[in-house]
Amino acid sequence: MLATIETFLLGFAAVIDTVLLLVLLERSNRPEVPVWLTWSFLGLWLLHVGDFLHSLLADSLGLTAVRLDLCCMTMMAAGLMLLPAAVLHGGLRVLHTGDRPRPPVDYCYMLVYLPLLLIAPVAAHLYSHSGRDFRVSVQSFTMPFMIWLVVANCGAAFCFHKACQSLHRPQLMPFIRRFSLMLLAMSVMVVAYLFVPTTSPGEPTLRMMIALSPIVPALMFSWYVFRHRLMPIVFERTLVYGGSLIAVVWLHHATISPLTAVLEQRSRFDFVVLEIVLFVALIMAWRPLRERVSESMQYLLSSSVTRVRDATRELSVQLSQRSAETPEALTRWLCEALRSSLQVSSVRIVVRVGTDMDACCPSSVSTEIPVEAELRPLLHARHLITAEQLTVQHEGLRQWMLNAQFGSAFRCSYRDVEGMVLIGVRERSDRLTSEQRNTLGLLFDQFAAVLFNQQREEIRRVAERQAMQKEKLSVLGLLAGSLAHEIRNPLSSMKTIATLLAEDLASRDEHRKDVEMILTEIDRLTATTQRLLESARPADDTRQRAEPDTVIRKLLGILGHLARQYGVEVQTELQASQAIVAATDATLSEIFFNLIKNGIEACQNCSMPRVLITTQIVNGTLKVQVVDNGAGISPELQNSLFLPFVTGKPQGTGLGLYIVAERIRELRGSISCRTEIGSGTTFELRLPLEAQQTR
């Protein structure tokens, strides 16, 4: 029984040593691995692999088996001689040069490998000796080797312990200390083994412990590399999986196979069938194992795995290159590219920014179900990244995907952008692998990030344009104020002279009417310049009071002539006669004049033109609506109505609604517009009432 356990442990150690040695020899890991560490694992590998193969060939007969056994014993001897020399080399290196993985070459350290010269006489002695027992064959070399092993281990432990204080990486200190203690413990076991008689019952156990003891530092090294990033070494997953698989197979061969052989003789039942059934049941019951097996089979039997991966990588590059395109064009391109790359029947992308949801590039399926109602469960399930038609828990969504022939749904989200990418059924009706779904998920998150960046870039451009327009308007206001001031002074002189001239003329003089007309035009020009000065001057309405209904009635007396000229009926429903706003009459006149005048001009060509003006008090604020039944506002202008120099009238300046919005903003109010092509437009503004009225 002990021999079986020893063989199994040696095989397990050989697998671990092989994996670790291959990892250290990886091209990407070589610059980070010290030379002495590679030699140490090479000695460990020679020892355990040679011992394991020697235990398997011990009972084999024939010339070839004997020669192979001699080679295995030579490997064991080489490993035993190399391991302590490499460990001592490491201790001296760390003591002198610190934890640098590749210090300058110093050939003096080759002196610690001089004991390796004894391999030649040891190998010659093994080939000349007729026995197959390694311990008996090298008995004459045992005492010198034990002394060398103890000296090398103790010397290396001393060097490692002394070098702990000078290490630059603190995570190395606990590893070095524990490694030194293990070297001392191995030396103690070797010394104890020297005094244990060969016929002692505990001798085989102690011998097995000494043979397997070097695997403990190797496992500790692996733990520190994985857990504490002892060294920037990359473990190839394939090597780890392969080593684990070999270890499991060897465990089965060493423990379960002998047991099933005995049971088969007694029960005459083929336990191989039972093992296969249990193994398949384990795969089907354990989801991670089932997914790994499925991916492995797809990688082995399907060529679409690498094709989809390469296509996704190419789409990611193209998506970055197309980031300057509009969201609509980018979405259409992604739909077509996904449909051709994944070979699916249809692709649909639904994107929501904030509270808006836009369904872009609808699929080829003619059935259209409201997206908002069907996809809301998937959009709100933040933990769900992908969903397949057969695994969706929401019954309504699953039925909708089935009817629309969508096989998978992917969430794409980045900050304010939330969306869903619906992938149709693949041409061969096969499902996407887990890796393919994860790769596509990253691509769709990148798509959401591109849309978010485009939105932010558009906001930045709009803000820059608004800042430039405001700067231009401020300069224009200063110029207008300066111009009005320069014009008003000559007008004052002209008015004075014209007034004196009118007084000198007789009442029946034929030129008196001409002079009075000059005075009227001068007054009109003076009023115009005054309005220019008021528009350029910052508003200060904090101490003014105005009644909106009264202002509107006065304006209708002026604008009534324009309405009659265009044949427009103006109706009023003024229900805020007691409302008082903290503003001047001039400010409210400027606001209402522009809105009413625009409404009259908008419906002049209608069959029954009508403008309705309503006022009422709602929740402590004044609500004013100006409604016309004109042609409506074009969609191109709806999002920029209140920007300067934006107009839909041939002779318009584009400043009317901008000034209205600015004045309302100064009064801490709000304005909105609702329009429908062919039905008319409604401007609604809300102004805060004076504090005394809200009490």
VEXPA-157464 format. One line per 4 residues: number of its first residue (from 0); for each residue z, y, x of C-alpha. Coordinates in Angstrom, 3 decimals, decimal comma, m for minus. Each point is the difference from the previous one (the first is absolute). Example, Ala and Ser with C-alpha at 12.3 -4.5 7.8 and 13.67 -1.06 7.14 Angstrom:
BEGIN
0 = 7,800/m4,500/12,300  m0,660/3,440/1,370 .
// end
This chain:
BEGIN
0 = 0,000/0,000/0,000  0,913/2,399/2,819  m3,290/m0,751/1,742  m1,914/0,875/m3,193 .
4 = 1,879/3,293/m0,376  m0,608/0,815/3,659  m3,720/m0,677/m0,348  m0,224/2,170/m3,105 .
8 = 1,889/2,883/1,608  m2,149/m0,207/3,125  m3,159/0,124/m2,129  1,350/2,950/m1,963 .
12 = 0,870/1,795/3,252  m3,477/m0,728/1,389  m1,613/1,588/m3,070  2,176/3,118/0,287 .
16 = m0,685/0,298/3,728  m3,739/m0,317/m0,586  m0,043/2,737/m2,632  2,107/2,375/2,110 .
20 = m2,061/m0,617/3,128  m3,258/0,664/m1,856  1,471/3,205/m1,418  0,985/1,217/3,468 .
24 = m3,458/m0,820/1,341  m1,786/1,992/m2,732  m2,240/2,679/1,500  1,662/2,771/m2,044 .
28 = 3,498/m1,105/1,086  m0,564/m0,448/3,729  0,716/3,634/1,009  3,441/m0,195/m1,659 .
32 = 1,098/m3,406/1,343  1,669/m0,248/3,448  m1,381/m2,611/2,381  3,345/m1,749/0,363 .
36 = 0,238/m0,430/m3,786  m3,400/m1,698/m0,123  0,995/m2,346/2,849  3,279/m0,793/m1,786 .
40 = m1,751/m1,045/m3,203  m2,564/m1,951/2,004  2,808/m1,965/1,655  1,631/m0,525/m3,399 .
44 = m3,287/m1,222/m1,450  m0,615/m2,413/2,906  3,515/m1,426/m0,362  m0,011/m0,583/m3,762 .
48 = m3,629/m1,078/m0,395  0,308/m2,389/2,933  3,315/m1,408/m1,285  m1,388/m0,399/m3,530 .
52 = m3,150/m1,817/1,135  2,071/m2,105/2,406  2,211/m1,156/m2,890  m3,100/m0,971/m1,991 .
56 = m1,607/m1,899/2,904  3,188/m1,683/1,213  m0,766/m3,313/m1,730  m3,782/0,098/0,469 .
60 = m1,708/m2,537/2,239  m3,241/0,110/1,918  m1,221/1,839/3,054  m1,095/3,126/m1,893 .
64 = 3,352/0,319/m1,773  1,867/m0,402/3,297  m2,091/2,690/1,672  0,486/2,378/m2,934 .
68 = 3,725/m0,661/0,106  0,076/0,849/3,714  m1,812/3,270/m0,754  2,574/0,802/m2,680 .
72 = 2,881/m0,650/2,409  m1,698/2,245/2,574  m0,225/2,725/m2,665  3,711/m0,412/m0,678 .
76 = 0,801/0,349/3,699  m2,195/3,102/0,326  1,634/1,585/m3,041  3,505/m0,751/1,308 .
80 = m0,811/1,626/3,328  m1,875/2,998/m1,456  2,465/0,990/m2,731  3,053/0,990/2,144 .
84 = m2,244/1,693/2,589  m1,641/2,159/m2,696  3,384/0,866/m1,565  1,371/1,066/3,403 .
88 = m3,188/2,013/0,564  0,624/1,776/m3,314  3,609/0,827/0,854  m0,943/1,500/3,356 .
92 = m2,913/1,926/m1,494  2,106/1,540/m2,793  2,733/0,890/2,491  m2,387/1,789/2,375 .
96 = m2,715/1,497/m2,247  1,628/0,193/m3,437  m1,700/m0,998/m3,231  m3,535/1,009/0,959 .
100 = m2,321/m2,855/m1,018  m2,526/0,527/2,808  1,687/1,460/3,111  m1,848/0,240/3,350 .
104 = m0,798/m3,348/1,610  2,572/m1,152/2,547  m0,815/m3,276/1,768  3,601/m0,387/1,178 .
108 = 0,854/m1,490/m3,377  m2,214/m2,975/0,825  2,860/m1,293/2,153  1,915/m1,096/m3,112 .
112 = m2,867/m2,424/m0,764  0,337/m1,865/3,325  1,800/m2,944/m1,717  m3,299/m0,700/m1,779 .
116 = m1,266/m1,422/3,291  2,146/m3,058/m0,753  m2,330/m0,933/m2,862  m2,372/m1,727/2,409 .
120 = 2,588/m2,448/1,422  1,475/m0,514/m3,471  m3,437/m0,866/m1,404  m0,679/m2,338/2,918 .
124 = 3,346/m1,699/m0,563  m0,761/m0,423/m3,714  m3,370/m1,616/0,684  1,474/m2,309/2,636 .
128 = 2,953/m1,028/m2,166  m0,678/m2,914/m2,296  2,389/1,043/m2,811  m0,819/1,923/m3,164 .
132 = 3,443/1,634/m0,322  m0,189/3,641/1,120  3,722/0,341/0,768  0,011/m3,106/2,168 .
136 = m3,240/0,982/1,736  1,284/3,430/1,097  3,612/m1,026/0,603  m0,194/0,899/3,702 .
140 = m0,989/3,600/m0,912  2,547/0,468/m2,770  2,887/1,463/2,017  m2,071/2,631/1,893 .
144 = m1,679/1,026/m3,249  3,313/0,334/m1,854  1,373/2,208/2,774  m3,166/2,110/m0,038 .
148 = 0,130/0,279/m3,811  3,638/1,162/m0,033  m0,581/2,506/2,809  m3,149/1,406/m1,637 .
152 = 1,575/0,281/m3,478  3,212/1,606/1,269  m1,940/2,392/2,244  m2,307/0,994/m2,854 .
156 = 2,970/0,461/m2,370  1,712/2,265/2,538  m3,161/2,093/0,500  m0,639/0,351/m3,730 .
160 = 3,594/1,010/m0,701  0,026/2,577/2,798  m3,322/1,500/m1,133  1,140/0,551/m3,608 .
164 = 1,322/3,505/0,693  m3,288/1,272/1,482  m2,352/m1,119/m2,796  m2,017/2,687/m1,758 .
168 = m0,331/m1,893/m3,282  3,373/m0,555/m1,702  m1,258/m2,938/m2,090  m0,339/m2,012/3,233 .
172 = 3,706/0,136/0,833  1,311/m2,500/m2,623  m2,859/m2,379/0,767  0,625/0,133/3,775 .
176 = 3,721/m0,599/m0,448  m0,472/m2,961/m2,311  m2,699/m1,373/2,273  2,394/0,193/2,972 .
180 = 2,698/m1,845/m1,946  m2,486/m2,735/m0,912  m0,990/m0,434/3,643  3,662/m0,403/0,930 .
184 = 0,520/m2,483/m2,854  m2,988/m2,055/1,187  1,426/0,001/3,522  3,356/m1,240/m1,305 .
188 = m1,735/m2,845/m1,871  m1,916/m0,964/3,136  3,202/m0,072/2,075  1,720/m2,056/m2,695 .
192 = m2,921/m2,430/m0,057  0,419/m0,588/3,755  3,471/m1,435/m0,602  m0,885/m2,117/m3,045 .
196 = m0,622/m3,675/0,846  m3,352/m1,445/m0,927  1,675/m2,710/m2,082  2,023/2,531/m2,031 .
200 = m0,662/0,007/m3,801  m0,399/3,792/0,001  m2,519/0,048/2,827  m3,144/m0,264/m2,206 .
204 = 1,199/2,803/m2,290  0,869/2,310/2,905  m3,301/m0,796/1,685  m1,907/0,849/m3,190 .
208 = 1,925/3,275/m0,341  m0,864/0,972/3,583  m3,659/m0,887/m0,529  m0,223/2,060/m3,192 .
212 = 2,269/2,882/1,063  m2,850/2,202/1,338  m1,448/0,177/m3,514  3,003/2,066/m1,161 .
216 = m0,845/3,056/2,171  m3,629/m0,354/m1,084  0,963/0,111/m3,686  2,327/2,926/0,666 .
220 = m2,839/1,816/1,759  m2,244/m0,551/m3,043  2,734/1,272/m2,325  0,489/3,188/1,977 .
224 = m3,734/0,622/0,220  m0,435/m0,412/m3,759  3,201/1,628/m1,210  0,875/2,670/2,545 .
228 = m3,418/0,713/1,560  1,210/m1,105/3,413  m3,581/0,278/1,227  m3,152/1,302/m1,708 .
232 = m1,424/m3,508/m0,273  m2,266/m0,999/m2,870  0,421/m3,517/m1,379  m3,255/m1,412/m1,253 .
236 = 0,658/m1,313/m3,506  m2,363/m2,928/0,461  1,992/m1,274/2,986  3,271/0,248/m1,908 .
240 = m1,440/m1,785/m3,055  m1,620/m2,654/2,177  3,204/m0,608/1,946  1,997/m0,240/m3,228 .
244 = m2,508/m2,464/m1,460  0,120/m2,201/3,112  3,807/0,102/m0,051  0,042/m1,075/m3,669 .
248 = m2,466/m2,825/0,667  2,043/m1,179/2,956  3,202/0,167/m2,078  m1,684/m2,144/m2,635 .
252 = m1,197/m2,486/2,606  3,390/m0,278/1,714  2,291/m0,163/m3,051  m1,775/m0,714/m3,283 .
256 = m2,678/m2,452/1,171  2,475/m2,623/1,347  2,012/0,236/m3,217  m3,028/m0,413/m2,276 .
260 = m1,232/m2,937/2,121  3,247/m1,860/m0,659  m0,113/0,850/m3,724  m3,616/m1,158/m0,271 .
264 = 0,912/m3,405/1,408  2,822/m0,390/m2,512  m1,625/1,444/m3,145  m3,685/m0,620/0,783 .
268 = m0,791/3,530/m1,211  m2,364/2,344/1,829  2,167/3,039/0,703  m2,987/1,915/1,379 .
272 = m1,179/0,525/m3,589  3,462/1,256/m0,966  0,047/2,397/2,956  m3,411/1,372/m0,981 .
276 = 1,120/0,496/m3,614  3,196/1,756/1,109  m1,933/2,195/2,414  m2,514/1,027/m2,691 .
280 = 2,848/0,648/m2,453  1,727/2,196/2,581  m3,194/2,008/0,468  m0,455/0,444/m3,743 .
284 = 3,646/0,910/m0,638  0,521/2,475/2,849  m2,225/3,016/m0,576  m0,081/1,382/3,585 .
288 = m1,038/m3,404/1,335  m2,579/m0,359/m2,765  m1,512/3,386/0,833  m0,124/m0,795/3,715 .
292 = m1,721/m3,336/m0,629  m2,451/1,663/m2,379  m0,827/2,694/2,550  m0,431/m2,599/2,720 .
296 = m2,423/m2,004/m2,126  m1,934/3,135/m0,898  m0,242/0,994/3,645  m1,228/m3,478/0,896 .
300 = m2,405/m0,569/m2,889  m1,118/3,491/m1,061  m2,116/2,503/1,891  0,790/2,904/m2,351 .
304 = 3,417/0,682/1,527  m1,290/1,622/3,158  m2,893/1,581/m1,895  2,331/1,763/m2,446 .
308 = 2,297/1,073/2,829  m2,872/1,468/2,024  m1,445/1,674/m3,091  3,362/1,572/m0,830 .
312 = 0,330/1,319/3,538  m3,483/1,502/m0,222  0,805/1,576/m3,379  3,124/1,554/1,486 .
316 = m2,047/1,629/2,759  m2,625/1,243/m2,466  2,722/1,337/m2,302  1,343/2,141/2,832 .
320 = m3,505/1,243/0,774  m0,628/0,903/m3,669  3,300/1,823/m0,504  m1,843/3,336/m0,381 .
324 = m1,879/m1,155/m3,121  1,116/0,865/m3,516  2,428/m2,400/m1,715  m2,661/m1,022/m2,525 .
328 = m2,578/m0,827/2,668  2,593/m1,761/2,129  1,147/m2,119/m2,938  m3,543/m0,969/m0,973 .
332 = m0,768/m0,995/3,579  3,157/m2,112/0,278  m0,787/m1,794/m3,267  m3,484/m0,954/1,147 .
336 = 1,153/m0,931/3,504  2,772/m2,246/m1,313  m2,303/m1,676/m2,494  m2,541/m0,897/2,683 .
340 = 2,515/m0,870/2,742  2,290/m2,182/m2,117  m2,874/m1,414/m2,104  1,760/0,707/m3,287 .
344 = m1,432/0,698/m3,429  1,481/3,481/m0,410  2,456/2,503/1,445  1,900/2,716/m1,798 .
348 = 2,228/2,675/1,522  2,540/1,902/m2,078  1,754/2,882/1,741  2,829/2,148/m1,279 .
352 = 1,071/3,190/1,760  3,279/1,281/m1,446  m0,266/m0,495/m3,769  m3,791/m0,152/m0,217 .
356 = m1,939/m3,215/0,065  m3,689/m0,224/0,664  m2,008/m3,163/m0,356  m2,682/0,264/2,646 .
360 = m3,010/m2,230/0,395  0,482/m2,290/m3,014  m0,842/m3,636/0,384  m3,116/m1,689/m1,213 .
364 = 1,920/m1,452/m2,952  m0,946/1,774/m3,212  3,401/m0,509/m1,641  2,153/3,092/0,555 .
368 = 3,700/m0,206/m0,876  2,247/3,087/0,462  1,048/m0,092/3,624  3,219/1,948/m0,452 .
372 = 1,500/m2,540/m2,408  m1,089/m3,151/1,814  0,684/0,888/3,615  3,267/1,871/m0,483 .
376 = 2,172/m3,146/0,578  m1,772/m0,684/3,282  0,103/3,624/1,158  3,722/0,292/m0,730 .
380 = 0,864/m3,297/1,736  0,529/1,510/3,447  1,077/m3,335/1,464  m3,325/m1,570/m0,965 .
384 = m2,767/0,543/2,527  m2,584/m2,477/m1,263  m0,349/m2,022/m3,171  m2,340/m2,834/m0,827 .
388 = m1,304/m0,823/m3,426  1,730/m3,383/m0,083  3,386/1,261/1,222  0,446/3,261/m1,949 .
392 = 3,170/m0,153/m2,073  m0,993/2,749/m2,459  m1,889/m1,766/m2,785  m1,990/3,034/m1,150 .
396 = m1,146/0,827/3,503  m0,894/m3,620/0,745  m2,079/m0,238/m3,185  m1,716/3,295/0,791 .
400 = m0,877/m1,176/3,509  m1,318/m3,253/m1,462  m2,205/1,810/m2,534  m1,275/2,507/2,553 .
404 = m0,595/m2,778/2,589  2,260/1,467/2,658  1,565/m2,519/2,350  2,375/2,192/2,035 .
408 = 1,719/3,351/m0,310  1,226/2,008/2,993  2,351/2,961/m0,076  m0,991/2,873/2,263 .
412 = 2,554/2,729/0,441  0,755/2,808/2,391  2,454/2,762/m0,939  m1,379/1,697/m3,140 .
416 = m3,016/m2,312/m0,243  0,463/m3,123/m2,122  m2,811/m2,303/m0,876  m1,315/m3,466/m0,611 .
420 = m3,001/m1,844/1,402  m1,280/m2,771/m2,249  m2,069/m2,707/1,698  m2,284/m2,151/m2,081 .
424 = m0,374/m3,756/0,190  m1,542/m1,191/3,252  m3,393/m1,659/m0,090  1,376/m3,375/1,125 .
428 = 3,115/0,422/m2,197  2,321/m0,458/2,982  3,190/2,018/0,402  0,787/2,465/2,749 .
432 = 2,400/m1,224/2,645  3,323/1,680/0,659  m1,320/1,574/3,198  m3,097/1,280/m1,792 .
436 = 2,133/1,538/m2,761  2,245/1,702/2,538  m3,001/1,333/1,921  m1,605/1,347/m3,170 .
440 = 3,334/1,521/m1,023  0,102/1,955/3,265  m3,591/1,151/m0,583  0,838/1,266/m3,494 .
444 = 3,108/1,795/1,263  m2,248/1,684/2,558  m2,321/0,990/m2,866  2,947/1,557/m1,859 .
448 = 1,034/1,853/3,155  m3,536/1,388/0,380  0,062/1,241/m3,611  3,411/1,583/0,563 .
452 = m1,210/1,759/3,140  m3,078/1,241/m1,845  2,194/1,383/m2,770  2,249/1,769/2,500 .
456 = m3,017/1,347/1,859  m1,462/1,370/m3,242  3,338/1,641/m0,858  0,055/1,550/3,453 .
460 = m3,554/1,320/m0,360  0,767/1,478/m3,434  3,129/1,653/1,362  m1,994/1,456/2,889 .
464 = m2,667/1,332/m2,384  2,651/1,523/m2,237  1,696/1,603/2,980  m3,322/1,434/1,163 .
468 = m0,789/1,281/m3,504  3,420/1,611/m0,287  m0,487/1,604/3,377  m3,369/1,349/m1,110 .
472 = 1,479/1,234/m3,271  2,862/1,702/1,781  m2,475/1,794/2,260  m2,144/0,801/m3,044 .
476 = 3,064/1,394/m1,767  0,839/2,222/2,945  m3,590/1,242/0,132  m0,033/0,574/m3,758 .
480 = 3,267/1,941/0,158  m1,232/2,109/2,895  m3,320/0,606/m1,743  1,719/0,950/m3,264 .
484 = 2,267/2,414/1,836  m2,948/1,627/1,763  m1,949/0,310/m3,262  2,912/1,337/m2,052 .
488 = 0,502/3,072/2,193  m3,573/1,343/m0,478  0,246/m0,867/m3,692  3,091/2,169/m0,305 .
492 = m1,860/2,915/1,538  m3,017/m0,591/m2,231  2,201/m0,184/m3,105  1,760/3,256/0,894 .
496 = m3,272/1,820/0,528  m1,539/m1,478/m3,166  3,077/0,982/m2,037  m0,160/3,586/1,250 .
500 = m3,731/0,072/m0,667  0,546/m1,224/m3,567  2,584/2,713/m0,596  m2,414/2,673/1,207 .
504 = m2,774/m1,171/m2,297  m0,048/1,118/m3,589  0,616/m2,576/m2,684  m3,582/0,313/m1,219 .
508 = m1,543/m0,123/3,441  m2,657/m2,706/0,246  1,375/m1,142/3,387  3,603/m0,438/m1,216 .
512 = m0,731/m3,486/m1,399  m1,493/m1,009/3,337  3,133/1,118/1,803  2,205/m1,869/m2,497 .
516 = m2,095/m3,146/0,599  0,564/0,478/3,730  3,767/0,199/m0,611  m0,120/m3,184/m2,107 .
520 = m1,837/m1,909/2,721  2,412/1,337/2,613  2,928/m1,296/m2,096  m1,716/m3,376/m0,268 .
524 = m0,550/m0,156/3,763  3,622/1,024/0,555  1,193/m2,804/m2,293  m2,222/m2,458/1,877 .
528 = 1,389/1,039/3,361  3,524/m0,247/m1,421  m0,683/m3,570/m1,085  m1,278/m0,782/3,492 .
532 = 3,210/1,363/1,486  2,131/m1,972/m2,452  m1,875/m3,249/0,696  0,421/0,482/3,756 .
536 = 3,678/0,920/m0,271  2,522/m2,936/m0,170  1,403/m0,443/m3,475  3,565/1,030/m0,737 .
540 = 0,763/m0,907/m3,589  3,673/m0,871/0,358  1,214/3,100/m1,865  m2,773/0,293/m2,628 .
544 = m0,095/m1,225/m3,591  m3,061/m0,704/m2,107  m0,709/m1,389/m3,469  m2,933/m2,446/0,198 .
548 = m0,985/0,270/m3,679  m0,179/3,790/0,242  m2,113/m0,205/3,150  m2,416/m2,452/m1,655 .
552 = m0,412/2,250/m3,081  m0,842/2,977/2,218  m2,541/m2,059/1,947  m1,692/m1,204/m3,181 .
556 = m0,644/3,608/m0,906  m1,979/0,328/3,220  m1,602/m3,469/0,109  m0,864/0,116/m3,709 .
560 = m3,122/2,002/0,846  m1,128/m2,737/2,424  0,708/m2,704/m2,587  m2,007/1,812/m2,680 .
564 = m2,831/0,527/2,455  m0,190/m3,785/0,641  0,743/m0,930/m3,623  3,208/m1,828/0,914 .
568 = 2,841/m0,338/m2,491  3,387/0,612/1,612  3,005/m1,510/m1,800  3,660/0,397/0,896 .
572 = 3,185/m1,891/m0,816  2,609/2,147/1,724  3,438/m1,531/m0,654  1,927/1,458/2,947 .
576 = 0,613/3,537/m1,200  3,554/m0,047/1,358  m0,977/m1,388/3,395  0,593/2,178/3,049 .
580 = m1,383/m0,901/3,439  1,185/1,424/3,319  m3,356/1,610/0,843  m1,905/3,235/m0,452 .
584 = m2,473/0,647/m2,771  m2,682/0,416/2,646  0,649/m3,456/1,450  m0,104/m1,719/m3,397 .
588 = m3,086/2,024/m0,935  m1,735/m1,191/3,147  0,850/m3,640/m0,810  m0,914/0,049/m3,698 .
592 = m3,067/2,224/0,511  m1,642/m2,512/2,344  0,810/m3,029/m2,168  m1,137/1,572/m3,309 .
596 = m3,113/1,542/1,562  m0,964/m3,373/1,535  0,485/m1,702/m3,369  m2,210/2,535/m1,791 .
600 = m2,753/m0,321/2,599  0,242/m3,830/0,027  m0,783/m0,448/m3,721  m2,547/2,789/m0,536 .
604 = m2,890/m2,474/m0,294  1,713/m2,344/m2,511  m1,007/m0,242/m3,639  3,444/1,026/m1,261 .
608 = 1,730/1,571/3,020  3,746/0,301/m0,318  2,929/0,856/2,274  3,557/m0,816/m1,048 .
612 = 3,023/1,629/1,675  3,457/m1,458/m0,726  3,464/0,884/1,272  3,298/m1,747/m0,647 .
616 = 3,382/m0,572/1,592  0,521/m3,610/1,161  3,178/m1,142/1,769  0,897/3,444/1,247 .
620 = m3,484/0,800/1,330  m2,958/1,927/m1,348  m2,995/m2,209/m0,750  m3,375/1,746/m0,301 .
624 = m3,270/m1,777/m0,795  m3,524/1,421/0,104  m2,379/m2,453/m1,698  m3,780/0,343/m0,264 .
628 = m2,663/m2,302/m1,412  m2,517/0,652/2,724  m1,999/m2,423/2,136  2,944/m0,999/2,197 .
632 = 0,367/0,053/3,767  m2,099/m2,254/2,225  1,855/m2,823/1,824  m1,005/1,480/3,357 .
636 = 2,080/3,124/m0,687  2,993/m1,514/m1,773  1,974/m0,764/3,171  m0,634/3,422/1,565 .
640 = 0,268/2,406/m2,939  2,845/2,023/1,451  m1,442/0,300/3,510  m1,549/3,309/1,100 .
644 = m3,764/0,528/m0,266  m0,454/m2,981/m2,331  m1,980/0,877/m3,130  m2,371/m1,565/m2,480 .
648 = m1,477/3,307/m1,225  m3,178/1,368/1,582  1,470/3,499/0,420  3,615/m1,054/0,569 .
652 = 2,027/0,883/3,090  2,251/m3,057/m0,071  3,185/2,090/0,290  1,109/0,236/m3,638 .
656 = 1,769/m3,347/m0,401  1,249/0,160/3,581  1,731/3,329/m0,722  1,364/m1,445/m3,256 .
660 = 1,474/m3,002/1,834  1,491/2,232/2,713  1,608/2,330/m2,542  1,448/m2,936/m1,953 .
664 = 1,329/m1,506/3,209  1,672/3,309/0,857  1,669/m0,095/m3,434  1,191/m3,584/0,709 .
668 = m2,152/m1,386/m2,779  m2,702/m2,660/m0,253  m3,549/m0,270/m1,298  m2,136/m3,008/m0,896 .
672 = m3,453/m0,629/m1,367  m1,330/m2,660/m2,365  m3,724/m0,131/m0,537  m2,583/m2,286/m1,536 .
676 = m3,729/0,373/0,396  m1,489/1,221/m3,297  3,377/0,473/m1,732  1,610/2,963/1,720 .
680 = 2,809/0,937/2,350  3,719/0,668/m0,374  1,973/2,065/2,498  3,742/m0,414/m0,381 .
684 = 2,517/2,070/1,920  3,771/m0,016/m0,057  2,167/2,907/1,095  3,781/0,118/0,297 .
688 = 1,706/2,319/m2,450  2,437/2,674/1,070  3,491/m1,380/0,663  1,563/1,773/m3,003 .
692 = m2,321/m1,808/m2,416  0,762/m3,473/1,323  3,741/0,310/m0,655 .
// end
